[in-house]
């Protein structure tokens, strides 16, 4: 950027399962200066018909964040982009009105829906078409649970969460590709909606609008949103890599392609970036997913329950008048014995909201292990189990893809957890590079800058990420034998749990 050029200012709206953030990113041609201007809680609401997101509150807070950014910096903005968690959606009627608050993916309405899908279309065919792991939280089981409902019958348009918010800003109804690929309704071979699959599942095909690539400029803010902001007509809305993991992977500060990533937050997304999907029977059996990434890449990964376990433990303790900060919990885990108790973070018992410490206790008793005692031991159990599950997933990703990762990049909020990063380096026996913490927001901003012609492509985007991030390196600790023994105990726990549950 020359001395006569104005810096570029972008707004990134990054919505997570625990909170939403509005970030202001200033790009000087070499690096992004990113800071948070507004943070707000994202709290689901239990209604008589199920668990929902409070999307109207999210939208209101998003607009407030934009207004705060304008008060903070009056230089104007070159774009705004929205990313969020995947799988959830809203339905609009013929007039464009929202048909009820979107359901939360943890709502119990999807119980039995994966099995229903497999009774209608063979599991192997669903996987060959979509490349998506089978999970009850997926969009496809959610839509199956609504078949014949008043809401679905009245619906004219399906939009995922970022697409819905973009529609409220611009009036344009489209779905962004990286998020569309996560629905288990996208045909990877045809590179469009899998309408044939939808018809066999009984899901109305007319609901699904055009798909646009990340970087598509959707138009300026208009209508009521522009009136609310007061300057909307001058604010371009850009469809970024709207699946927050896709945005986070854009911001991985890698030098080459021999890396693994862990996008660490409420969920941990553990995987590799590949040039093509892996759709083998072995990948299906291991329940790996193939999601679209920026620039035609594939995110070959597996969901791990992640810091959800810790978040629910913390919420349970707070309800009992025992409030702890995350730093206090990490400090308590640091001084607790290693490998005292281990669980599979992805056991179905841990999926729904509830008393997570009690569930961990039951799991340990069911698998013949001594349950953790006290807060520190519970948190250490979560961290040890996550690190060992990361190794389990990473090794399978390498076996299935034929690609070896020499380094693990941990991005997202979990990159700030030094103990978990150290344990991850030790468990995987390879170095961990931690950061950026706000990877989804930075990836969101990078796509906007690329869309505006200020960055050339993915390699340059990652170079900008490196220049914009203070990385922390963690080397494996302990001996190989020590960690092999710990991993053997962990895999034994998995085997016992599968036996107890008939898996």
C-alpha positions in Angstrom: 0.0 0.0 0.0 1.5 3.4 -1.0 1.5 6.4 1.3 -1.4 7.9 -0.7 -3.7 4.8 -0.3 -6.2 4.6 2.5 -6.1 1.5 4.7 -8.9 -0.9 4.2 -11.4 -1.3 7.0 -13.6 -4.4 7.3 -16.1 -5.7 9.8 -16.2 -9.4 10.7 -19.2 -10.8 12.5 -18.2 -14.1 14.1 -21.0 -16.1 15.7 -20.1 -19.0 18.0 -22.2 -21.3 20.1 -21.3 -19.4 23.3 -21.0 -15.8 22.1 -21.0 -13.5 19.2 -18.4 -11.0 18.3 -18.0 -8.0 16.0 -14.4 -7.3 15.0 -12.9 -4.3 13.2 -10.0 -5.3 11.0 -7.7 -2.6 9.5 -5.5 -3.8 6.6 -2.5 -1.8 5.6 -1.5 -4.1 2.8 0.8 -6.3 4.9 -1.0 -7.2 8.0 -4.4 -7.0 9.7 -4.8 -5.1 13.0 -7.9 -6.8 14.4 -9.7 -5.9 17.6 -13.1 -6.7 19.1 -15.6 -3.9 19.3 -18.6 -5.8 20.6 -19.2 -9.1 22.3 -22.5 -10.5 23.3 -23.8 -13.8 24.8 -25.4 -16.3 22.5 -27.9 -18.1 24.8 -30.4 -20.7 23.5 -34.0 -20.6 24.6 -36.0 -23.6 25.7 -39.5 -23.3 24.4 -42.4 -25.7 24.6 -41.6 -27.1 21.2 -37.9 -27.5 21.7 -34.5 -25.7 22.0 -34.0 -22.6 19.8 -31.5 -20.0 19.0 -32.5 -16.4 19.8 -31.7 -15.2 16.3 -33.5 -11.9 16.6 -31.4 -11.0 19.6 -28.3 -12.0 17.7 -29.3 -9.8 14.8 -30.0 -6.9 17.1 -26.6 -7.3 18.8 -24.9 -7.6 15.4 -26.3 -4.2 14.3 -25.3 -2.7 17.6 -21.7 -3.9 17.0 -21.7 -2.3 13.6 -22.9 1.0 15.2 -20.2 0.8 17.8 -17.5 0.2 15.2 -18.8 3.3 13.3 -18.6 5.4 16.4 -15.0 4.1 17.0 -13.8 4.7 13.5 -15.5 7.1 11.1 -13.2 6.3 8.1 -15.9 4.1 6.6 -15.9 0.4 5.9 -15.0 -1.6 2.8 -17.1 -4.6 3.7 -18.8 -6.7 6.3 -18.9 -10.5 6.4 -20.7 -13.0 8.7 -19.6 -16.5 9.7 -21.2 -18.8 12.2 -21.5 -22.4 13.4 -22.8 -24.8 10.7 -25.8 -27.1 10.3 -28.6 -24.8 11.7 -31.0 -22.9 9.5 -34.1 -20.7 9.2 -37.1 -21.2 6.9 -38.9 -18.3 5.2 -42.4 -18.2 3.9 -43.4 -16.8 0.4 -43.3 -13.2 1.8 -39.8 -13.6 3.2 -40.9 -13.8 6.8 -39.1 -16.1 9.2 -41.1 -19.1 10.3 -40.1 -19.3 13.9 -36.8 -19.0 15.6 -34.3 -21.5 14.2 -33.9 -24.8 16.2 -30.7 -25.5 18.1 -28.7 -28.5 16.8 -28.7 -30.0 20.3 -32.5 -30.2 20.3 -33.7 -33.8 20.9 -36.0 -33.7 17.8 -33.3 -35.4 15.7 -33.2 -38.6 17.7 -33.6 -41.6 15.3 -33.4 -39.4 12.2 -30.0 -40.8 11.0 -31.5 -44.2 11.2 -34.5 -43.0 9.3 -32.3 -41.5 6.5 -30.4 -44.8 6.2 -33.7 -46.7 5.8 -34.6 -44.4 2.9 -31.2 -44.2 1.1 -28.3 -46.6 1.8 -25.7 -45.1 4.1 -23.0 -45.8 1.5 -24.8 -43.8 -1.1 -25.4 -40.8 1.2 -21.7 -40.7 2.0 -20.5 -41.1 -1.6 -22.8 -38.2 -2.6 -22.2 -35.8 0.3 -18.9 -36.9 2.0 -20.4 -35.8 5.4 -20.0 -37.7 8.6 -23.2 -39.1 10.2 -24.3 -37.1 13.2 -27.7 -36.3 14.6 -26.9 -32.6 14.6 -26.5 -32.4 10.8 -28.9 -30.3 8.7 -30.2 -33.4 6.9 -31.5 -35.1 10.1 -32.9 -31.8 11.3 -34.9 -31.4 8.1 -36.0 -35.0 8.2 -37.5 -34.4 11.7 -39.7 -31.6 10.2 -41.1 -33.6 7.3 -44.8 -32.8 6.9 -44.7 -30.1 9.7 -46.7 -26.9 9.4 -43.5 -25.0 9.3 -41.8 -26.9 6.5 -45.1 -27.1 4.5 -45.4 -23.3 4.7 -41.7 -22.7 3.8 -40.5 -21.3 0.5 -36.8 -20.8 1.3 -34.1 -22.5 3.3 -31.2 -20.3 4.5 -28.4 -21.2 6.9 -27.7 -18.8 9.8 -25.2 -16.5 8.1 -27.2 -16.6 4.9 -30.3 -15.6 6.8 -28.5 -12.7 8.4 -27.1 -11.7 5.0 -30.7 -11.7 3.6 -31.9 -9.4 6.4 -29.0 -7.0 5.5 -29.3 -7.1 1.7 -32.6 -8.8 0.6 -30.6 -11.4 -1.3 -31.5 -15.1 -0.7 -28.5 -17.3 -1.5 -26.4 -20.0 0.3 -22.7 -19.7 0.6 -20.8 -22.8 -0.5 -18.6 -23.8 2.5 -21.6 -23.9 4.7 -23.8 -25.6 2.1 -21.4 -28.5 1.9 -21.8 -29.1 5.6 -25.6 -29.8 5.3 -25.3 -33.5 4.1 -27.5 -32.4 1.2 -24.7 -31.1 -1.1 -23.6 -33.3 -4.0 -19.8 -33.1 -4.1 -19.6 -34.6 -7.6 -22.2 -32.3 -9.1 -21.0 -29.3 -7.0 -24.5 -28.3 -6.3 -27.5 -29.3 -4.1 -28.1 -33.0 -4.1 -31.7 -32.7 -5.3 -32.0 -36.4 -6.2 -31.0 -37.3 -2.7 -33.5 -34.8 -1.2 -36.3 -36.3 -3.2 -35.6 -39.8 -1.9 -35.5 -38.4 1.6 -38.7 -36.5 1.2 -37.1 -33.1 1.7 -38.7 -30.4 -0.5 -36.1 -29.4 -3.2 -37.7 -26.1 -4.0 -36.5 -24.6 -0.6 -32.9 -24.4 -1.6 -31.6 -21.2 -3.3 -28.6 -20.6 -5.5 -25.2 -21.3 -4.0 -22.4 -18.7 -4.2 -18.7 -19.0 -3.6 -16.9 -17.4 -0.7 -15.9 -13.9 -1.8 -19.1 -13.2 -3.6 -20.2 -9.6 -3.1 -23.9 -9.7 -2.2 -24.6 -6.0 -2.5 -24.9 -3.1 0.0 -26.9 -3.1 3.2 -30.4 -1.9 2.4 -34.0 -1.6 3.7 -34.7 -1.5 7.4 -31.1 -2.5 8.2 -29.7 0.5 6.4 -32.2 2.8 8.1 -31.2 1.3 11.5 -27.5 1.9 10.8 -27.8 5.2 9.1 -25.0 4.5 6.7 -26.0 1.1 5.3 -26.1 1.9 1.6 -22.3 2.5 1.6 -21.6 -0.8 3.4 -20.9 -3.8 1.0 -21.9 -7.2 2.3 -19.6 -10.0 1.3 -20.3 -13.8 1.5 -17.2 -14.9 3.3 -16.4 -18.6 4.1 -19.4 -18.5 6.3 -18.9 -21.8 8.1 -16.8 -20.6 11.0 -14.4 -23.5 10.7 -13.9 -22.7 7.0 -13.0 -19.2 7.9 -10.7 -20.4 10.7 -8.8 -22.7 8.3 -8.3 -19.8 5.9 -6.4 -18.1 8.7 -4.2 -21.1 9.6 -0.7 -19.4 9.4 0.9 -22.4 7.6 3.9 -22.2 5.4 3.1 -25.3 3.3 0.5 -28.0 3.1 1.9 -30.6 5.5 0.0 -29.4 8.5 -3.0 -30.5 10.5 -5.4 -28.1 12.2 -7.5 -28.1 15.3 -10.1 -25.3 15.3 -10.6 -25.3 19.0 -13.7 -23.9 20.6 -17.1 -25.3 21.7 -16.3 -27.9 19.1 -12.9 -29.0 18.1 -12.6 -29.6 14.4 -9.5 -31.8 13.8 -8.3 -32.5 10.3 -6.3 -31.9 7.2 -6.6 -29.6 4.2 -6.8 -31.7 1.0 -7.2 -31.0 -2.8 -10.0 -33.5 -3.2 -12.5 -35.4 -0.9 -11.8 -38.9 0.5 -15.0 -40.9 -0.1 -13.7 -44.4 0.5 -15.6 -47.0 2.5 -12.9 -46.7 5.2 -13.5 -43.0 5.5 -17.2 -43.6 5.9 -16.6 -46.3 8.5 -14.3 -43.9 10.4 -17.1 -41.2 10.1 -14.9 -38.5 8.6 -16.3 -35.5 6.9 -15.4 -33.7 3.7 -16.4 -30.1 3.8 -15.7 -27.3 1.3 -12.9 -24.9 2.0 -11.8 -21.7 0.4 -10.3 -21.9 -3.1 -11.7 -25.3 -3.9 -9.9 -27.1 -1.0 -11.5 -29.8 1.1 -11.5 -29.8 4.9 -11.1 -33.5 5.7 -11.9 -33.6 9.4 -13.8 -35.1 12.3 -15.8 -33.2 15.0 -14.6 -33.7 18.5 -16.9 -32.5 21.3 -14.2 -29.9 22.3 -14.5 -27.4 25.1 -18.3 -27.9 25.3 -17.5 -30.4 28.1 -15.7 -27.7 30.1 -18.3 -25.1 29.3 -21.1 -27.3 30.7 -19.0 -28.3 33.7 -18.5 -24.6 34.4 -22.2 -23.8 34.0 -23.1 -26.7 36.3 -20.7 -25.5 39.0 -21.9 -21.9 38.6 -25.5 -23.0 39.1 -24.4 -24.5 42.4 -22.8 -21.1 43.4 -19.3 -22.3 42.6 -18.1 -19.9 39.9 -14.7 -20.3 38.2 -12.9 -18.5 35.5 -11.3 -20.5 32.7 -7.9 -19.5 34.0 -8.8 -20.8 37.5 -10.0 -24.1 36.0 -6.8 -24.5 33.9 -4.7 -23.8 37.0 -6.6 -26.4 39.0 -6.1 -28.9 36.2 -2.4 -28.2 36.0 -1.8 -29.4 39.6 -4.1 -32.5 39.3 -2.7 -35.9 38.5 -2.4 -36.7 34.8 -4.5 -39.5 33.3 -6.4 -40.1 36.5 -9.6 -40.5 34.6 -10.2 -40.6 30.8 -13.4 -40.4 28.8 -14.3 -40.4 25.1 -15.3 -36.7 24.6 -17.6 -37.8 21.7 -19.7 -40.2 23.7 -23.4 -39.5 23.0 -23.9 -39.0 26.8 -22.0 -35.7 26.5 -23.9 -34.2 23.6 -26.9 -32.5 25.3 -26.8 -29.7 27.9 -26.8 -31.0 31.4 -24.8 -31.9 34.5 -21.5 -32.7 32.8 -19.5 -33.5 36.0 -22.2 -36.1 36.9 -22.1 -37.6 33.4 -18.4 -37.9 33.5 -18.7 -39.8 36.8 -21.2 -42.2 35.3 -19.1 -42.7 32.2 -16.0 -43.6 34.3 -18.0 -46.0 36.5 -19.5 -47.6 33.3 -16.0 -48.2 31.9 -14.6 -49.5 35.2 -12.5 -46.4 36.0 -12.3 -44.3 39.2 -14.2 -41.1 38.6 -12.4 -37.8 39.0 -12.8 -36.2 42.4 -13.0 -32.4 42.7 -13.0 -29.6 40.2 -9.3 -29.9 39.2 -9.5 -33.6 38.5 -12.6 -33.2 36.4 -11.0 -30.5 34.3 -7.8 -32.5 33.9 -9.9 -35.4 32.8 -11.4 -33.3 30.1 -8.1 -31.9 28.9 -6.2 -35.2 28.9 -9.1 -36.9 27.1 -9.3 -34.2 24.4 -5.6 -34.3 23.7 -5.6 -38.1 23.3 -8.7 -37.9 21.2 -7.0 -35.4 18.9 -4.2 -37.9 18.4 -6.7 -40.6 17.7 -8.4 -38.5 15.0 -5.2 -37.2 13.5 -3.7 -40.6 13.0 -6.8 -41.8 11.3 -7.0 -38.8 9.0 -3.4 -39.5 8.0 -4.1 -43.1 7.3 -7.2 -42.4 5.3 -5.8 -39.6 3.2 -2.2 -40.7 2.8 -0.9 -37.3 3.9 1.4 -36.9 6.9 1.3 -33.7 9.0 4.5 -32.5 10.5 3.0 -29.8 12.6 -0.4 -29.1 14.3 -1.9 -25.6 14.1 -4.3 -24.9 16.9 -6.5 -21.9 16.1 -9.5 -20.4 17.8 -10.2 -19.7 21.5 -8.7 -23.0 22.6 -5.3 -21.8 21.3 -5.1 -19.6 24.4 -5.3 -22.7 26.7 -1.6 -23.3 27.3 -2.1 -26.6 29.2 -4.4 -28.1 26.5 -1.9 -27.0 23.8 1.0 -28.6 25.7 -0.9 -31.8 26.2 -1.8 -31.8 22.5 1.8 -31.5 21.4 2.8 -34.3 23.8 -0.1 -36.6 22.8 0.4 -36.2 19.1 4.3 -36.2 19.4 4.7 -33.2 17.1 5.0 -29.5 17.6 1.9 -27.3 18.1 1.7 -23.8 16.8 -1.0 -21.9 18.7 -2.8 -18.9 17.2 -4.6 -16.9 16.0 -7.2 -17.0 18.8 -9.8 -15.2 16.7 -9.0 -17.3 13.6 -12.6 -17.3 12.3 -12.8 -13.5 12.4 -9.3 -13.2 10.8 -10.3 -15.7 8.0 -13.5 -13.7 7.5 -11.5 -10.5 7.1 -9.0 -12.2 4.8 -11.7 -13.4 2.4 -13.1 -9.9 2.3 -9.7 -8.4 1.4 -9.3 -11.1 -1.3 -12.7 -10.3 -2.6 -11.7 -6.6 -2.9 -8.6 -7.5 -4.8 -6.2 -6.5 -2.0 -4.8 -10.1 -1.5 -4.1 -12.5 -4.3 -4.9 -16.0 -3.0 -4.7 -18.5 -0.2 -0.9 -18.6 0.1 -0.8 -14.8 0.4 -3.8 -14.8 2.8 -1.8 -17.2 5.1 1.3 -15.0 4.8 -0.9 -12.1 6.0 -2.1 -14.2 8.8 1.4 -15.0 10.0 2.3 -11.3 9.9 -0.8 -10.5 11.9 -0.4 -13.2 14.6 2.0 -13.8 17.5 2.3 -17.5 17.4 3.2 -19.6 20.4 5.1 -22.9 19.8 4.8 -26.0 22.0 7.1 -29.0 21.8 6.2 -32.5 22.9 7.0 -33.1 26.6 7.6 -36.4 28.4 8.9 -39.6 26.8 7.4 -41.5 23.9 6.9 -44.5 26.2 5.0 -42.5 28.8 2.6 -41.1 26.1 2.2 -44.5 24.4 1.1 -46.0 27.7 -1.4 -43.1 28.2 -2.7 -43.6 24.7 -3.1 -47.3 25.2 -5.2 -46.6 28.3 -7.3 -44.2 26.3 -8.0 -46.6 23.5 -8.9 -49.3 26.0 -11.4 -46.9 27.5 -12.9 -46.4 24.0 -13.1 -50.1 23.5 -14.8 -50.7 26.8 -17.3 -47.9 26.2 -18.2 -49.3 22.8 -18.8 -52.6 24.4 -21.0 -51.2 27.1 -23.1 -49.3 24.6 -23.1 -52.0 22.0 -21.1 -49.9 19.5 
